[in-house]
């Protein structure tokens, strides 16, 4: 593939943001196919959840009557799409670091206001991290570990790490990736250095809830699991997912979030597997209570629909958060590969102990990665500043609402 070369634009470094104080009003007003490998960037260059809980974030609000979004125990969860550092992304991060090392925080800065304002924020780290100086893009990714620090600075608390690229550098890649996320203070689910870690969810707390994040992928690009280490990456299996969800519930999870790397690349509509598995997972119940409370999907590289199925929200595909210029399977440059969404969901506490934490408000925020500038763009914020990206924003909105989610209350957020 031809490689596009452009001068990267160094910008002033941005520091880690602190979450603004949130009152009760903020809680009521805010709410969240299978292919052989990842789509190639136009500039192709070849060159598990921890078991510890995150710090509790309690909204600054007074207690109120139990069981509603007004309850002080309610919390807002944001989830976003694939972080996929192609060669051009690595070059941009080097330029943003002034040519010394790598700084991914400036390119993520456009997502910070949405991510950092949530009580809990989840990303998808699609690639593994390479050893010092050995960083590559498509087709075998090895990313600079500084990505982890930037994710934390943006406000992410946890990332799914199960993808078709999890084994791009074998067990060593998994070890480096999870170690870097640990150092940055970002929890993870979907891959593991040990059997216990591989099977464990990422445990988090938000508001009054204990949240378990589980993560799985459809495959690993035909790379076999490391010998004797079948727990290195979690593969999608309905029975396994449900068993893990029930185990998490038994261990005290109030909310179970399942991250799935699934679907057909470059397809706007969810495929048969996504629809079928989504129905199966959302219909499963134990003692009348759903086993899964939210499904967030990645891998397709294009935004896909949101849908409420059996009373549970599914994001079939959030699209890419960070990626280089992309070409699709037909060999054409496809700007959809730089479009994405963040899902934002407010969970309200149950009226009775042991009841379900329900989504009281659901939103999506349209995003775009501007490959010329090397920056994540919140499209609504850009329109407010007079930027001519309304057509792009509206296309994403049409896709997201294409399965009738608007009738179930999904709204576009800012």
N, C-alpha and C positions, 0 to 999 in steps of 0.2 A: 504494500500500500504506500501511496505517496505520503510524504511527511510535510506537514505545514509548519513553517518556521516563522515565528513572529517575535519581536522584541517583547520580553515580559516587562510589566510595568510595576516597579517597586512603589509601594505606598508606605505611609507611616504605619508603624506597628501598632497593633491594638492590644490592650491588656485584657485580662480576664474581667468580665463584667460581674457585677454583683446583682443578684435578683432584687428588683425594686420591692419595697414593702407593698404587700397586697392586703387590702381590706376585704370585708365581706362582700362589698359591691363587686369587686373584681371576680369573685367566684361565681356570682350569679350572672355576670355579663359575658364571661369567657367560657368557652368551654375549656379535638384530635383530628403448561406447556413446556414444556420442557425442551430446551435446546442444548446443543453440545457445548457451547461456551459463550462467554460474554461477547457482545457486539464490539467490533473493532472501532477504534477512534480513527478519524481521518488522518491524524498525525502519528499512526502506529509507530512506536519505537520499540525494538526488541532489546534490547540491551542485556469459652465455657463458662459457663457462668460461675462466678465466684460464689462462695456460700456466705460471704459476709454481707451484712446489710449496709446500705448507704445511710448517710446522715439523714435524719428526719427533717423534712421541711414543713413546718406548720404555718398555714396562713395566719396573718395577724388579724384575727377576727374573734368575736365573742361567741360563746356557745348559743345555739338556738334550738328550737324544737327539732327532735331527731327526725331523720328520714328525708331530707330534701337538699337541694343544691345550696340552700342557705346555711346548712349545718357546718359548723367549724371543721368537721371531720372530712368534708368534701375535698376533692383535689382535682387538678387539671393535669392531664397527660398529653404530651405532644410526641408524635413519632414522625420521622422523615425517611427519605429514600437513600439509595445506594451512594456511598462514598467510594468513588472509583478513580484513583489517581493514575491517569494515563501519563505518558511521557511529558506532554505539554504541561500537565498539572504539576509534575515534579519540578520542571523548569521554572514555572511561575513561583512556586514556593521558595525555590532557591533565590530568585530575584527579589522576592518580598523579604528575604532574610539578608539582603544586601550582598548576595553572593557568598555568604558564609553560613553554611548549614541550610535549614529549611524552616520556613514559617508558613503554616497553612491557615493561621488565624485570620489574616486579612481577607482571604477569599471566602471565608465562612461568615464574615462580619454581617453580611446582609440577612442572615438567618438569626442573628443573636437576639433581636428583640422578641421574636416569637418563641425561640427555644428557652432563653433565660427567664422569661416571665412565667413559664410553666412550673408547676410543683414537681413534675417528673418529666424527663425528656429522654427519648430513646432514638438512637440512630442505627444505621446498618453499615458496619465496616466490612465491605465486600472483599478486600484484599488482605494479604498477610504482609508483615514487615520484613525487610531484608536486612542482612548484616551490613555494617558500616561500609558505605561506598558502593554497594551492590544493589542498586535500585533500578527497577525496570517497569515498563508499562505492558501493554498488550503484546503477546497473548499470555505470557506467564508473568503475573504481577508480583513485584516485591517493592513495597512502598517504604518511604522513610518513616521511622517510628515517631517522628515529630508530629505526625497526623494525630496521634492520641492526645498529645498536650493541647492541640488546637481544638479538638472536639470538646475537651473539658472546659477550655476557656470560653467556648461558645455557649456552654451550659448543659451539655449532655451528661446524663447520669449513667447510662448503660447503652451498650451496642449489641446487636446480634452479630455473630461472627461465623455463622454457618452459611456457606455459599458454594457455588461451583468452583471457586478459586481458593478455598480454604487449604487445599493440599498443594498449591502451586510450588511451595518450597518444602513439602513434606512436614514431618513432625517438628523440625527445627523452626520452620516458619510459624507454626502455631505457638511454639514456646516463646519466640521473640514477640509475637503480636500480643499475646495475653500478658506477658511480663510488662510490656510498654503500657498497655491499658491499666494494669495494676498500679504502675508508678504514677500514672496521670490521675488516678482516682476514678476511673471509668469502669463500671461493672460490665460483665460480658456473659453471654449465653450462646450456646450452639457448638462450641468446640472445647477441647480440654487437654490438659497436660497429663491428667490422671483419670482413672475410671470414675472416681467420685466427682471430679470437676466436670467431666464430660456429661454426666447425667444430672448435674445440679442446675437449677434455675439461677438466674441473677435475682438476688433478694434485695428489694428496695422498700423504702417507706415514703409515703406521701400523705399529707393530711392525717387522717386517723387510720389509714389502711396499710396493710402489709401486702406488697405486690410481688408476684413471681413472674419473671419473664422467661419463656422457653423459646428455643429457636432451632430450626431444622432447614435442610436444603434438599432439593430434588436429587442432587447428584454432585459429583466432583470432577466433571469432564473426563470421566473414565480413568482417572488416577486412582489406583487401589488404596484402600485404607492401609496405614502403616502396619506392618506385620506385628501381630500380637497387641495391637492398639485399636480395636474396633470402636472405641469411645472417642477417637480423635475428633470426629465431626458427626453431628447428629443428622441422620437421613430421615426424610419424611416417610412415616408409616402411621396410618391412622390409629392403630391400636397402641403403638408406642406413645404417640402424642397424648392420647387420652389417658393412658396409664400415668404418664408424667404429670399431666394436669391434675389428676386425682391425688397423686402423691403430694403435689405441692399444696393442694387444698387441705389435705390431712395434716400437713406440716404447718398449717396456719395461714395460708394465703387467703386474703380477702378478695383479691382480684388476680386473675390469671390471664396474662397477655401472651399470645402465641405469635412469634415472628416466623413467617414462611418465605423461603426463597423458592419461588415456584412460577409457573406460567410460561407463556410463549413470548420470546423476545420480539419486540416491534409490533405486537398485536395490542391494539387499544382495548379490545374486549377481552374479558377473562375467558380462558379456555375451559374445556369440559372438565379437566382435572380440578381446576380451581373451583368451579361451581359445585362439582360433586363432593369434593373433600370439604369445602366450606359448609355445605348443608349437613354433612355427617358430623363435623366437629361442633357446630352450633346446636345440633339437636341432642347431643349427648348430655345426660343429666344424672346426677346422683342425689337421691333423696329429694327429687323435685327441683334441685338447684343446678343450673347450667355448669358444666365442667370448665368451659372456656368463656371468658368475659369480653375478649377483644382479639381480633386477628388482624395483623398488619403484614402486608405482602411486599416483596421486592423481587427484582431480577428482570422484569420485562423491559426496563430502560425507558419506558414511556408511561405517562400517567394512565391509570386504569380506574374503573368505576369504584365508588364506595357503595355499599349495600347493607341494609339491615336484614339479616336472615335469622329466622327463628328467635327474634328478639335480641340478636347480638350483631354488633357492627363488624363488617369485614371491609378492609381496604385491600382490594385485589392487587393493586400495584401503585406505589407512590412515585414511581419514576426515579430519575437520578437527581441527587443533590449536587454532586460534583462529578464531572466527567469531561474529557476532552471533546473536540469535534468528532461526531460519531458518524459512521457509515453503516447502513443496514445490510441485511442479507442479500439484497439485490445489487449491492455495490454502490449505492447512491448515498451522498451525504444526507443525513436525516436530522433536522433540527429538533425533532421530538425527543431525541436522546439527551437533550439538555433541559428538558422540562420536567417538573415534578410538583409534588404537593407535600405539605405537612398536615397530618391529621391532628385535630385538637379535640379532646373529649373530657368533659367534666363528669366525674363519678360522684354520685350522691350516696351517702351512707344509708344502710337499710334501717327500716323502722324498728325491726326486732333483731336481736342478736342471732347470727347464723343466717340471716337473709342475704339476698344478693345486693351487691353494690351496682346500681344501675347508672347507665349513661344518661345524665339529665340534659346535656347539651352536646351536640356534635357539630364540628366545623371542619372546613378544609381551608388551607391557605395556599394559593398558587405561587410557585417559585420557578425561577429560570436561572441557569448558569450561563452567564455572558462569557463566552470563550474568548472574545476579543479583549475584554478587560480582565478576565480571569477572576470573576467575582460572582457570588451568589446574589440574586436579585429577588427581593420580595416584590412581586408584580403590582400589588395594590399600592404599596408604598411608592413604587416608581411612578405609577400613574398620578398619584397625589402630587408628585414633584414635577409633573408635566411631561414625563417621558412617554413616547408613543408606543406603548406595548399593550394597548387594549385588546387588539385582535388575538394576541398570544394568550393573554389572561382569559379571554372568553372561550378560546378553544379548549383550554384545560378545564374550565368550568363545565362545558358541554360534555366532555368525556366523563368527568367525575360524577355528574348527575344522570348519566345515560341509562342507569338501571333503576331510576325512580327514587333515589335517596332523598330528593327534595321533599317528597311527600311524607317521608318519615322524619323530617325535621332537620336534615343536614343543610347547613348554610355556609356561605363563603365568609371567612373571617379575614382579619387584617393582620 
